[in-house]
Amino acid sequence: EISTVTVGIGGNVKDGKFNNVRVAFGAVGPTPLRGSATEAALEGKALTSEVIQAAACAAQKDATPIDDIRATKWYRTHLVSVFTEELLNNVCQN
Protein backbone atom coordinates (compact mmCIF):
# COMPACT_ATOMS: atom_id res chain seq x y z
CA GLU A 1 0.00 0.00 0.00
CA ILE A 2 1.08 3.55 -0.71
CA SER A 3 -0.14 6.26 1.64
CA THR A 4 -2.22 9.17 0.46
CA VAL A 5 -1.16 11.33 3.44
CA THR A 6 0.64 10.62 6.71
CA VAL A 7 1.13 12.86 9.74
CA GLY A 8 3.38 12.22 12.72
CA ILE A 9 3.58 14.47 15.77
CA GLY A 10 5.82 14.01 18.79
CA GLY A 11 6.80 16.05 21.79
CA ASN A 12 6.52 16.40 25.53
CA VAL A 13 3.83 17.96 27.66
CA LYS A 14 5.15 19.81 30.69
CA ASP A 15 3.05 22.07 32.89
CA GLY A 16 0.22 21.69 30.39
CA LYS A 17 2.29 22.99 27.47
CA PHE A 18 3.60 21.15 24.41
CA ASN A 19 7.43 21.27 24.16
CA ASN A 20 10.13 19.78 21.91
CA VAL A 21 7.51 19.44 19.20
CA ARG A 22 8.43 17.54 16.04
CA VAL A 23 6.04 17.23 13.10
CA ALA A 24 6.53 15.17 9.94
CA PHE A 25 4.33 14.73 6.89
CA GLY A 26 4.46 12.00 4.29
CA ALA A 27 3.02 11.88 0.77
CA VAL A 28 2.51 15.66 0.67
CA GLY A 29 5.78 16.51 -1.07
CA PRO A 30 8.55 14.92 -3.10
CA THR A 31 10.01 13.43 0.12
CA PRO A 32 8.81 13.30 3.74
CA LEU A 33 8.65 16.84 5.11
CA ARG A 34 9.34 18.42 8.46
CA GLY A 35 6.43 20.66 9.48
CA SER A 36 8.33 23.67 10.80
CA ALA A 37 5.36 26.07 10.67
CA THR A 38 3.21 23.49 12.43
CA GLU A 39 5.88 22.98 15.07
CA ALA A 40 6.05 26.73 15.66
CA ALA A 41 2.26 26.89 16.03
CA LEU A 42 2.45 24.30 18.82
CA GLU A 43 5.74 24.91 20.64
CA GLY A 44 5.33 26.14 24.20
CA LYS A 45 1.54 26.31 24.01
CA ALA A 46 -1.31 24.54 25.74
CA LEU A 47 -3.37 22.44 23.34
CA THR A 48 -6.50 24.58 23.25
CA SER A 49 -8.97 24.37 20.38
CA GLU A 50 -7.55 27.65 19.01
CA VAL A 51 -3.97 26.33 19.05
CA ILE A 52 -5.08 23.08 17.39
CA GLN A 53 -6.86 25.04 14.63
CA ALA A 54 -3.76 27.21 14.13
CA ALA A 55 -1.61 24.07 13.84
CA ALA A 56 -4.02 22.55 11.30
CA CYS A 57 -3.80 25.72 9.19
CA ALA A 58 -0.01 25.74 9.50
CA ALA A 59 0.07 22.11 8.34
CA GLN A 60 -1.61 23.16 5.10
CA LYS A 61 1.14 25.74 4.58
CA ASP A 62 3.89 23.20 5.30
CA ALA A 63 2.53 20.68 2.79
CA THR A 64 3.54 20.85 -0.86
CA PRO A 65 1.48 18.06 -2.43
CA ILE A 66 0.98 17.25 -6.09
CA ASP A 67 -1.86 15.72 -8.08
CA ASP A 68 -1.34 12.08 -8.94
CA ILE A 69 -3.30 8.89 -9.45
CA ARG A 70 -3.91 8.41 -5.69
CA ALA A 71 -5.18 11.89 -4.79
CA THR A 72 -5.41 15.50 -5.88
CA LYS A 73 -3.34 18.32 -4.44
CA TRP A 74 -6.51 19.81 -2.92
CA TYR A 75 -7.49 16.54 -1.23
CA ARG A 76 -4.03 15.97 0.25
CA THR A 77 -3.89 19.55 1.53
CA HIS A 78 -7.29 19.03 3.14
CA LEU A 79 -6.30 15.69 4.68
CA VAL A 80 -3.06 16.97 6.19
CA SER A 81 -5.11 19.57 8.07
CA VAL A 82 -7.76 17.07 9.18
CA PHE A 83 -5.19 14.47 10.30
CA THR A 84 -3.20 17.09 12.22
CA GLU A 85 -6.33 18.23 14.02
CA GLU A 86 -7.40 14.65 14.81
CA LEU A 87 -3.97 13.71 16.17
CA LEU A 88 -3.83 16.74 18.44
CA ASN A 89 -7.38 16.16 19.68
CA ASN A 90 -6.35 12.58 20.53
CA VAL A 91 -3.40 13.94 22.52
CA CYS A 92 -5.81 16.13 24.50
CA GLN A 93 -8.00 13.14 25.33
CA ASN A 94 -5.10 11.03 26.62
C-alpha positions in Angstrom: 0.0 0.0 0.0 1.1 3.6 -0.7 -0.1 6.3 1.6 -2.2 9.2 0.5 -1.2 11.3 3.4 0.6 10.6 6.7 1.1 12.9 9.7 3.4 12.2 12.7 3.6 14.5 15.8 5.8 14.0 18.8 6.8 16.1 21.8 6.5 16.4 25.5 3.8 18.0 27.7 5.2 19.8 30.7 3.1 22.1 32.9 0.2 21.7 30.4 2.3 23.0 27.5 3.6 21.2 24.4 7.4 21.3 24.2 10.1 19.8 21.9 7.5 19.4 19.2 8.4 17.5 16.0 6.0 17.2 13.1 6.5 15.2 9.9 4.3 14.7 6.9 4.5 12.0 4.3 3.0 11.9 0.8 2.5 15.7 0.7 5.8 16.5 -1.1 8.5 14.9 -3.1 10.0 13.4 0.1 8.8 13.3 3.7 8.6 16.8 5.1 9.3 18.4 8.5 6.4 20.7 9.5 8.3 23.7 10.8 5.4 26.1 10.7 3.2 23.5 12.4 5.9 23.0 15.1 6.1 26.7 15.7 2.3 26.9 16.0 2.5 24.3 18.8 5.7 24.9 20.6 5.3 26.1 24.2 1.5 26.3 24.0 -1.3 24.5 25.7 -3.4 22.4 23.3 -6.5 24.6 23.2 -9.0 24.4 20.4 -7.5 27.6 19.0 -4.0 26.3 19.1 -5.1 23.1 17.4 -6.9 25.0 14.6 -3.8 27.2 14.1 -1.6 24.1 13.8 -4.0 22.5 11.3 -3.8 25.7 9.2 0.0 25.7 9.5 0.1 22.1 8.3 -1.6 23.2 5.1 1.1 25.7 4.6 3.9 23.2 5.3 2.5 20.7 2.8 3.5 20.9 -0.9 1.5 18.1 -2.4 1.0 17.3 -6.1 -1.9 15.7 -8.1 -1.3 12.1 -8.9 -3.3 8.9 -9.4 -3.9 8.4 -5.7 -5.2 11.9 -4.8 -5.4 15.5 -5.9 -3.3 18.3 -4.4 -6.5 19.8 -2.9 -7.5 16.5 -1.2 -4.0 16.0 0.2 -3.9 19.5 1.5 -7.3 19.0 3.1 -6.3 15.7 4.7 -3.1 17.0 6.2 -5.1 19.6 8.1 -7.8 17.1 9.2 -5.2 14.5 10.3 -3.2 17.1 12.2 -6.3 18.2 14.0 -7.4 14.6 14.8 -4.0 13.7 16.2 -3.8 16.7 18.4 -7.4 16.2 19.7 -6.4 12.6 20.5 -3.4 13.9 22.5 -5.8 16.1 24.5 -8.0 13.1 25.3 -5.1 11.0 26.6 
